Amino acid sequence: MIGSLVVFAVAVLFKTPPEIIEAAGRKAEEADRGESKPLAMRPQGA
């Protein structure tokens, strides 16, 4: 219980910068276009 409160407090106090979120979105788009997508994220039966 205390651990979850600490994690919540840290999340509230230290926001993720917008440029980091944008970079993660770009990396996700690149992974969708490339062949380096994990097997679990590839379409089934392809």
Summary of the structure (lengths in Angstrom):
residues: 46
radius of gyration: 16.5
end to end distance: 43.8
largest distance: 45.5
contacts: 64
relative contact order: 0.08
helix: 67%
strand: 0%
